[in-house]
Amino acid sequence: MNPDFDRILDRRGTASLKWDFQKRLAGMEGLLPLWVADMDFPAPPEVIEALRQRAEHGVFGYTLEPESWFEAAASWTLARHGWRLQREWLLPCPGVVPAIRLAIQAFSEPGDGVAIQPPVYYPFGESVHRNRRRVVENPLLLEGTRYRLDAEGLEKAADGRTRLLILCSPHNPVARVWRREELERLAEACLRKKLIIVSDEIHCDLVLPGFRHLPTAALSGEIAGRTVTLLSATKTFNLAGLGGSLAVIPDPELRGRFRAAGKALWTDIANAFTLAASEAAWRHGAPWLEAVLAYVQANYRFLVEFLAQRLPAAVVFPLEGTYLAWVDFRPLGLTDAELKERILRKARVWLDDGPMFGAGGTGFQRINLACPRALLAEALERVVQSLS
Ligand SMILES: Cc1ncc(COP(=O)(O)O)c(C=O)c1O
């Protein structure tokens, strides 16, 4: 398997969020977009072939998940993460963010608290607000260039009406792959505070060599009984435009509540193309994924070396997982507005601004590394010139 990830594919004209909606979303055109977390690479060839075959059938009536789809998800999870999923634990959902919102509705009431750990993927907080729950912040702790989970902080922050913790594992945007001891301490704090853990593990397969993702629910039976794990093939294999996810809920009582929330919204019908694509990806996509991870790691090294030479004041944080680099521009002494003005307006490079991720995001930018090296190089050249 030797995919050509250097090849620049023109994504314009495919209704791509980051390439086709620049005017609407950023107010400008002609931007190099390295923000939203999808890849500028084609999906694995076996996925494209499965979609072609499904399209050629020509009939696209109502569909449901076949048993082979659940089996493919379970075999993948066992092979990659050593976690054995039981069939009855699995509930298909329209996506990971929809599943987070279902969990909020299933396990809390308006006005209840939901804990998040900023800087974190911004739809977490938004999901809480939009469902009229309270965001309870338990910021990550930063020591040098390393973030840590704050289990003690969570116990202090969670009041009697805090019902859930939305955990990001691996963590977008700080690119940490949480270790066993860190997760155990956090999960034990959740047990003591009677919090349900919604463990968003959408990035679990995107882990760099030398690191290992540990599913939260695999820590212990007791923790599994309080955890809703959210998985998806969409981030791993670049299928975000197809949607779909899987909630894994070992506890029957929690599963029943989650299922009832889904029934209330009629989230049952599956997308025929999602099913074809994700099953093929889980069955055949491993070599492609290894190639993507190697390419992302090489892009990360390129980023580190480029900034070390050209803008040594900027600090690239270690990338353990995800394909999203977290870069500290604070030593430049610019405000967030100035940084944005230079990068977006002057360099015409569209990154995700640190403050979007909440507390602790000031002065940072998130850079998507899942793109051809030439695009990354062009974007970095423009960013460096705008800041020099
Ligand atoms: C942590 C995290 N969760 C969820 C999502 C999106 O999931 P979905 O597209 O399935 O709603 C993303 C996308 O970047 C993400 O980074």
The ligand as a Tripos MOL2 file, in Angstrom:
@<TRIPOS>MOLECULE
LIG
   16    16     1     0     0
SMALL
NO_CHARGES

@<TRIPOS>ATOM
      1 C1        -13.5170   15.1620   19.2040 C.3       1 LIG1
      2 C2        -14.4680   15.1680   18.0480 C.ar      1 LIG1
      3 N1        -15.7090   14.6670   18.1970 N.ar      1 LIG1
      4 C3        -16.6070   14.6510   17.1770 C.ar      1 LIG1
      5 C4        -16.2730   15.1500   15.9310 C.ar      1 LIG1
      6 C5        -17.2790   15.1600   14.8280 C.3       1 LIG1
      7 O1        -18.0430   14.0070   14.8230 O.3       1 LIG1
      8 P1        -19.2620   13.8440   13.8260 P.3       1 LIG1
      9 O2        -18.8550   14.4260   12.5060 O.co2     1 LIG1
     10 O3        -19.4670   12.3550   13.7670 O.co2     1 LIG1
     11 O4        -20.4320   14.5390   14.4340 O.co2     1 LIG1
     12 C6        -14.9810   15.6760   15.7350 C.ar      1 LIG1
     13 C7        -14.6100   16.2470   14.4360 C.2       1 LIG1
     14 O5        -13.6080   16.8880   14.2850 O.2       1 LIG1
     15 C8        -14.0660   15.6820   16.8150 C.ar      1 LIG1
     16 O6        -12.8200   16.1750   16.6800 O.3       1 LIG1
@<TRIPOS>BOND
     1     1     2 1
     2     2     3 ar
     3     2    15 ar
     4     3     4 ar
     5     4     5 ar
     6     5     6 1
     7     5    12 ar
     8     6     7 1
     9     7     8 1
    10     8     9 2
    11     8    10 1
    12     8    11 1
    13    12    13 1
    14    12    15 ar
    15    13    14 2
    16    15    16 1
@<TRIPOS>SUBSTRUCTURE
     1 LIG1         1 GROUP 0 **** ****
